[in-house]
Amino acid sequence: MKEVHGTHNALPDDRNKDVLIYVNGELYPRSEAKISVFDSGYLVGDGIWEAVRLHEGVLVFLDLHLDRLWAAAATVGMDLGMTRAELTEKIWYTLNANNMHDNVHARFMVTRGIKKTPSQDPRLTISGPNLVIIAEHKKASSKSKAKGVTLFTSTIRRGAPDYLDPRLNCHSKLHEVMALVQAIEAGADEALMLDINGFVSTCNATNFFMVTKGEVWTSTGQYCMNGITRGNIIRVCEENGIVCKQKNFSLFDLYGADEAFVTGTFGGVTPVTKIDGRVIGEGTFGPVSQRLSQLYTELVHREVALAK
């Protein structure tokens, strides 16, 4: 199998073969963790999710992730059936059962529940929400930052908020998968996606930034996932006197940029070296991107220190 390169590259860890998966209050070995074929998430993509990093015994930016999950639940009309404190307790229950302390990626997914029969209709749900928590030992590969990633601009657009708001972190990711398939077939690592007006929006699984003449540019945020790491990069720019503009810009602006990078919960800041076959800047991890990566790391350490 050809090695997969991208922003979610993790170092191999044999401990993941034996992790316990949380499914509705019970822990199961990885090979035995299952959900019903009548689950609404499986049937129609009716579910929402988040993923957080465990860093030195602290779930970093957990409150921001819970804010986004509860906002998503309100958007799709889903009663989560638990409080924030109860969900947090379940996450820690899973982490402690797996003896996890650092460099862990914890993904928690909530679907509307089990359906009486295959259908979109939420009134045919016959159970409470299904909660699955998958925690894995995942340390980001340093090769990703050293090598950077390449992007291909997909013909699949990020849609308008009046049919599926791009800020909604839901299980319905098929359009993003389609964009990624295009990028892979074009020989790139991941997909760059434009908004409905043709401006640069985001990537299929990460948020996008470019650097020009010392300024950091990112999209308006209207047509992209409201990424926690994206917000924190904007935050560290403001705290450190770095100009960061949330604005419309096109491929015309991007192809002549000095640097580009993407952000995400798992990889933090990852440089982009090529877009559509064009080398961006020097094709390396540029100085502004490196500085922001360091400032973000320092922010994570501050959050850990405050939590202890």
TAHUNOR-V310392 format. One record per residue. PHI is phi in whole degrees, -180 to 180 (none if undefined). NEAR is the number of other C-alpha atoms within 10 Angstrom. D_CENTER is the distance of its C-alpha to the mean C-alpha in whole Angstrom. Layout:
{{PHI NEAR D_CENTER} {PHI NEAR D_CENTER}}
//
This chain:
{{none 3 25} {-66 4 24} {-64 6 21} {-90 9 18} {-118 17 16} {180 21 13} {-74 26 10} {-107 20 9} {-64 18 13} {-124 18 14} {-69 13 18} {-60 12 20} {-146 11 21} {-63 9 24} {-63 10 23} {-69 14 20} {-66 11 23} {-115 13 24} {-69 23 22} {-95 23 22} {-106 25 20} {-86 25 20} {-134 18 22} {51 15 23} {94 14 25} {-118 11 26} {-107 19 25} {-130 15 25} {-57 13 25} {-50 15 22} {-73 11 25} {-110 10 26} {-77 15 23} {-139 13 23} {-132 15 23} {-64 13 25} {-69 12 26} {-94 17 26} {-64 24 23} {-65 28 22} {-68 24 18} {-70 17 20} {-72 16 23} {-136 15 21} {69 17 17} {-89 20 18} {-166 25 15} {-133 23 12} {-156 22 10} {-145 18 8} {-142 18 7} {-127 22 9} {-103 23 11} {-95 24 15} {-126 18 17} {52 16 21} {80 16 21} {-124 20 19} {-81 22 15} {-73 21 14} {59 18 13} {-59 17 14} {-59 12 16} {-66 13 13} {-68 17 11} {-68 19 14} {-57 12 15} {-69 21 12} {-66 23 13} {-69 16 16} {-66 15 16} {-65 19 14} {-61 22 17} {-65 12 20} {-64 11 19} {-92 14 19} {71 11 22} {-111 19 21} {-86 13 23} {-69 19 21} {72 10 24} {-160 10 23} {-89 10 23} {-60 14 20} {-65 10 22} {-68 11 23} {-65 16 19} {-60 15 19} {-62 12 22} {-68 19 21} {-64 21 18} {-67 15 20} {-57 15 23} {-67 23 21} {-63 25 20} {-67 11 24} {-64 14 25} {-97 19 23} {54 10 24} {-104 19 21} {-136 15 21} {-155 16 19} {52 17 16} {-122 22 15} {-111 21 11} {-113 21 12} {-110 16 10} {-123 19 12} {-126 20 13} {-124 24 16} {-110 25 18} {-65 26 21} {134 24 23} {-85 24 26} {-94 22 28} {-68 14 32} {-156 14 31} {-57 16 29} {-169 14 28} {-78 14 26} {-63 11 28} {-65 15 27} {-72 9 30} {-93 15 31} {-79 20 28} {-112 13 30} {-138 12 28} {-77 14 26} {-60 22 22} {-95 22 21} {-117 21 19} {-123 24 17} {-124 24 16} {-115 20 15} {-113 25 15} {-131 24 15} {-74 22 17} {-139 21 14} {-109 19 15} {-62 20 14} {-73 16 16} {-67 14 18} {-64 13 19} {-64 20 16} {-70 22 17} {-70 12 21} {-84 17 20} {77 24 17} {-122 23 16} {-109 25 18} {-123 25 17} {-129 25 19} {-78 22 19} {-79 22 19} {-81 14 21} {-80 20 19} {-95 22 18} {-74 28 15} {-81 18 18} {-78 15 20} {-71 13 19} {-88 7 22} {-129 7 21} {-154 12 17} {-59 17 16} {-61 21 12} {-80 17 11} {-81 21 12} {-89 20 9} {-114 23 11} {-74 17 12} {-80 16 14} {-115 12 12} {-62 10 15} {-65 14 15} {-72 20 12} {-63 15 13} {-61 16 17} {-63 23 16} {-66 26 14} {-59 17 18} {-59 19 19} {-64 23 18} {-62 15 19} {-66 10 22} {-87 17 23} {91 14 22} {-98 22 19} {-83 21 16} {-147 27 13} {-104 30 14} {-96 28 15} {-122 28 15} {-94 25 18} {-89 21 18} {-67 14 21} {-100 14 24} {90 14 23} {-88 20 21} {-65 29 18} {-111 30 15} {-166 26 11} {-107 26 10} {-66 24 9} {-136 21 6} {-138 27 6} {-96 26 8} {-111 26 12} {-136 28 15} {-130 27 18} {-125 24 21} {-141 16 25} {51 8 28} {84 14 26} {-96 14 24} {-101 22 21} {-118 22 19} {-142 23 16} {-67 23 16} {-65 15 18} {92 19 15} {-74 18 17} {-126 24 15} {-141 28 11} {-58 21 8} {-78 16 10} {-61 21 7} {-65 18 8} {-69 21 9} {-55 22 10} {-62 15 12} {-73 18 13} {-67 23 14} {-60 19 16} {-63 15 18} {-70 18 19} {-62 20 20} {-63 12 22} {-71 10 24} {-119 10 25} {69 8 26} {-97 16 24} {-67 13 24} {-129 20 21} {-109 15 22} {-97 14 19} {-153 14 21} {-80 17 22} {-151 18 22} {-113 15 23} {-63 15 23} {-56 10 27} {-70 13 25} {-70 19 23} {-62 19 25} {-100 15 27} {-69 18 24} {-81 21 25} {-150 29 21} {-151 30 18} {-155 25 15} {-123 25 11} {-130 26 8} {-166 18 5} {-58 19 6} {-77 21 7} {-90 21 9} {69 23 10} {-110 31 12} {-125 27 13} {-71 29 16} {-109 30 17} {-99 23 20} {-140 23 21} {-134 21 20} {56 19 23} {83 14 25} {-93 14 25} {-70 18 25} {-94 24 23} {59 19 26} {-92 12 27} {71 19 24} {-134 21 23} {-76 22 21} {-67 19 23} {-63 13 24} {-69 20 22} {-63 23 19} {-63 16 20} {-64 14 22} {-65 20 18} {-62 21 17} {-68 14 20} {-65 18 20} {-67 20 16} {-60 14 17} {-65 13 20} {-64 17 18} {-60 17 17} {-63 16 20} {-65 12 22} {-63 16 19} {-64 18 20} {-63 11 24} {-67 9 24} {-80 11 23} {-93 8 26}}
//
